[in-house]
Amino acid sequence: MNTNIQTILVAYDGSQESQKALDFAVDFANERKDVELHLVTVYQPVYTMAYTYANYPVEQASYELKEKNEAIIQNVKTEISLKTDHPIVAKAIEGHPGNVLTHYASLNGMDLIVIGSRGLSGVKELFLGSVSHYVVQKAECPVLVIK
């Protein structure tokens, strides 16, 4: 692994596992100079059928979901900024988590991705999929999975 890590992408979804990944990444960054942390939360798109019967505009639901996730990730950024002096970029992005994280890492030249693992069993992972597994397989940079 490249020991000259300057950019770290941390996948954050509010789970205990993602909090562990975030804590690890902050500690890791604090042991180094010139590291930039990128906190990314990914939320699923709102589909038309889900809101058709509720008589609730999809655009309104999408906007509210985006605003909610932006607020969450900005709050996390504020909390983390108290623990580190490193620059922090915080983004809430709509899409499939695995695709978004690998694309973001590639587009922004990340040196490392830190992601939590939900610890699904083999059968559950096969049927439900695993974001961390997908990221490990598709990312162009090293991925550190925190359990």
N, C-alpha and C positions, 0 to 999 in steps of 0.2 A: 504494500500500500504506500502511496505517496505520503511521505511525512511532512511535506510542505503544503499543508492544507490551509487554504485561505478562505474558502467559501463552503459553508455547511448548510444543507437543506434539511430542515426538521419537519417531518410530517406530523401534524397535530390535529386530533379529532376530539379532544376533550376526554378521552378515555384515560384510565389509570396507566395503561401501557404507553400511550403517547406522552403522558406527563413524565414518565420515567425516561423516555427517549429525549425529551426536551431538557430535563435536568442533566442527563449525561452530556448532551451536546454543549450546554452552557459550561459545565465543569471542564470539558475537553477544550473548549475555546479559551477559557480563562487561563489555561496552562500554556497558551501560545500567544504570539503577537500577530497583529494584523489579520484577524479572522472576522469574517462577516457572516452573521447568522441569518438564514432565510426561513421564516416560519410560514408554513403553508397549510391551510385547512382547505379541504375539498368537500363540497356539498353536492348532493345529487340534484339534477335538474328536475323541475316541476313538469310533470306530463299533463297534457290537456285532459285526458280521460279522468284523471283523479279528481279534477275540480269541476267537471262539466255538470255533474249532478248536484253539486253543492251550490251552484249558481254563484260561484266566486271567480272573478277574473284571473286567468292564469298569469297575466302580466303583473297583477297586484301580488299574487302569491310568490312569484319569482323575485320581485323587488323586495318583499318582506324577508324572504329567505336569505337573499344576498346581504341585506342590511344587518340581519341578526348575526350572520357568520362574520361579517366585517367587524362588528362590535366585539364579538368573542375574541377574534384574533388580535384586535388592537388592545384589548384588556390584557391578553397574555403577553403581548409585546411590552406593555407598561410594567407588568410584574417582573418580566425578565430583565428589563433595563435597570432595575434596582440591583440585580445580581451580577451585571457585567457592564464593562465600558465599551465593548465591541459594538459596531454598528449592527442594527437589526432591521431587516425588511420583513414586513408581515403582509400576507396576501390571503384572501379568501377567493377561491376559484371554483366555478361550477364545472362539473363533469364527472367522469369515472375516475376515482382516486388513483389507481395505478397508472392510467394513461396521463393524467394531469401531472403527477409527480415526476414521472420519467421525462415527459416533454419539458417541464419547467427546468429540471436539472440539466438537460441537454442544452436548452435554449440559453440558459444563464451560466453555463460553464461551471457547474458545481463540482467541487473536488470530493465531496462525501455526502451521502444521504444517510440520515439517522432516522430510523422508523421503529415503532413499537410492534410487537407481535402479540396477536390475540391468543396464540397457542391452540389453534384449532387442531383436532385430531385429523388423521389422514383422510377418513371418509368425509368428515364435514368440510375439510379443505377442498376435497375433490368436487363436492357438490356446490358449496358456497363460494369457493374461491378464496384467495387470500391476497390482500393488497401487498403485504410485505413480500410474499412469494413472487408475485408479479413483478414488483420493483426490482427484486434481486435478479430475476431473469432478464429483464429488459433494460435496466439502467446501464449507461455507458461509463459511469464512475463507480467507485466502491460504495457498497451499502453495508451499514452496520445495523443489524436487527437487535433490538433490546427486548429481553424477556422480563 
